[in-house]
Amino acid sequence: MGNRRFPNRCVFALALLLAGGPPSLATAAEPLEAAVKATFLYKFIAFVSWPQSAFATAEVPFRICVAGPDPFGDLLDRAVAGQSAGGRPIELWRRPRFDRGSGCHLLYGSGSQDGLRGEPVLTISDADAPGGPMAGAVVTFVLQDDRVRFVIDAAAAQDNRLSVSSKLMSLAVRQ
């Protein structure tokens, strides 16, 4: 199968996970929940468009940032190992906090990250995050029927100058 079908397989896999996926997801343990979220972080990239201004040069890597406590451990490292986004290698950055101009393209975190509002950053949080979900997050993970689901805030995406694919929007719990 050629590369042309890869996006369709990603959509199918994402839909399978959201529709219930393998029976083991029904009894999602913390490690499985973190693995599913780590995979989603990487997979979301294919369904979001960033403005060209989000990248200073053609050589700038795509940066996934984790702010504050890291629930993924090496799961996220393994999910993105050897992967690229739009022809750019993926880098992982972990810090207590990221602010405007930090170079993040996708940020997972909780609590206050208000300095990124209006920046071309796909912000992702958990509804039940310690310290509360990130205010103004574009994507918020929620648990429904013991499965990881997500909510997309289309207005927050627009504020951050991001274009979210209608395919991804259709898989969100509510929009």
LINMOLIN-V591703 format. One record per residue. N is the residue number from 1. RES is the residue in one letter. SS is DSSP state (H for helix, E for strand, L for the rest). PHI is phi as a letter, one per 20 degrees, with the letter a starting at -180 (999 if undefined). D_LAST is the distance of its C-alpha to the last C-alpha in Angstrom with 2 decimals. Layout:
BEGIN
n = <N/N>
res = <RES/RES>
ss = <SS/SS>
phi = <PHI/PHI>
d_last = <D_LAST/D_LAST>
END
This chain:
BEGIN
n = <1/2/3/4/5/6/7/8/9/10/11/12/13/14/15/16/17/18/19/20/21/22/23/24/25/26/27/28/29/30/31/32/33/34/35/36/37/38/39/40/41/42/43/44/45/46/47/48/49/50/51/52/53/54/55/56/57/58/59/60/61/62/63/64/65/66/67/68/69/70/71/72/73/74/75/76/77/78/79/80/81/82/83/84/85/86/87/88/89/90/91/92/93/94/95/96/97/98/99/100/101/102/103/104/105/106/107/108/109/110/111/112/113/114/115/116/117/118/119/120/121/122/123/124/125/126/127/128/129/130/131/132/133/134/135/136/137/138/139/140/141/142/143/144/145/146/147/148/149/150/151/152/153/154/155/156/157/158/159/160/161/162/163/164/165/166/167/168/169/170/171/172/173/174/175>
res = <M/G/N/R/R/F/P/N/R/C/V/F/A/L/A/L/L/L/A/G/G/P/P/S/L/A/T/A/A/E/P/L/E/A/A/V/K/A/T/F/L/Y/K/F/I/A/F/V/S/W/P/Q/S/A/F/A/T/A/E/V/P/F/R/I/C/V/A/G/P/D/P/F/G/D/L/L/D/R/A/V/A/G/Q/S/A/G/G/R/P/I/E/L/W/R/R/P/R/F/D/R/G/S/G/C/H/L/L/Y/G/S/G/S/Q/D/G/L/R/G/E/P/V/L/T/I/S/D/A/D/A/P/G/G/P/M/A/G/A/V/V/T/F/V/L/Q/D/D/R/V/R/F/V/I/D/A/A/A/A/Q/D/N/R/L/S/V/S/S/K/L/M/S/L/A/V/R/Q>
ss = <L/L/H/H/H/H/H/H/H/H/H/H/H/H/H/H/H/H/L/L/L/L/H/H/H/H/H/L/L/H/H/H/H/H/H/H/H/H/H/H/H/H/H/H/H/H/H/E/E/L/L/H/H/H/L/L/L/L/L/L/L/E/E/E/E/E/E/L/L/L/L/L/L/L/H/H/H/H/H/H/L/L/L/E/E/L/L/E/E/E/E/E/E/E/E/L/L/L/L/L/L/L/L/L/L/E/E/E/L/E/L/L/L/H/H/H/L/L/L/L/L/E/E/E/E/E/L/L/L/L/L/L/E/L/L/L/L/L/E/E/E/E/E/E/L/L/E/E/E/E/E/E/L/H/H/H/H/H/H/L/L/L/E/E/L/H/H/H/H/H/H/L/L/L/L>
phi = <999/f/f/f/e/g/g/f/f/f/f/f/f/f/f/f/f/f/e/p/l/f/g/f/f/f/d/g/e/g/f/f/g/f/f/f/f/f/f/g/g/f/f/g/g/f/d/c/d/d/f/g/f/f/c/f/b/f/e/f/f/e/d/e/d/d/e/m/g/d/f/e/l/e/f/f/g/f/f/d/g/m/e/c/c/l/n/d/f/e/d/d/c/c/b/f/b/c/c/g/m/f/n/f/d/c/c/d/a/b/m/e/c/g/f/e/f/n/e/f/c/e/e/c/b/d/f/d/f/f/n/n/f/f/f/m/f/f/c/c/f/c/d/c/l/m/c/f/c/b/d/d/e/f/f/f/f/f/g/e/m/d/d/e/g/f/f/f/g/f/e/f/f/b/d>
d_last = <33.30/32.62/29.99/28.33/26.93/25.68/22.10/22.00/23.34/20.74/17.91/19.99/20.63/17.04/16.19/19.35/18.48/15.12/16.85/19.56/21.69/25.22/26.48/27.04/23.32/23.60/25.94/24.16/26.64/25.99/27.40/25.32/22.11/23.14/24.05/20.72/18.92/21.64/21.16/17.40/18.25/20.65/18.74/15.66/18.28/18.89/15.40/15.33/17.91/19.77/22.07/25.71/26.52/24.72/27.82/31.22/33.10/32.75/34.09/31.53/29.89/26.18/25.84/23.70/24.35/24.26/24.79/26.66/27.23/26.72/25.57/26.12/29.83/30.92/28.05/26.11/29.43/30.06/26.63/27.19/30.99/32.27/28.85/27.97/25.02/25.79/29.44/29.41/30.46/28.09/29.36/28.27/28.93/28.99/29.83/29.41/27.44/26.39/26.59/26.27/28.23/28.14/27.45/24.31/21.79/19.59/19.96/19.38/20.44/20.21/21.43/22.14/21.74/21.46/23.92/21.35/19.02/19.36/20.89/19.74/18.70/15.77/15.58/14.71/15.53/15.89/14.81/18.51/20.10/23.62/23.64/20.02/16.84/17.07/16.25/13.80/12.82/10.53/10.06/10.95/12.80/13.09/15.81/15.35/18.55/20.21/17.93/15.97/12.25/9.58/6.35/5.56/6.22/6.87/9.60/11.18/11.41/13.04/15.21/16.38/17.21/15.27/14.08/11.53/12.57/10.93/12.35/10.52/7.07/8.40/9.49/6.58/6.93/3.78/0.00>
END
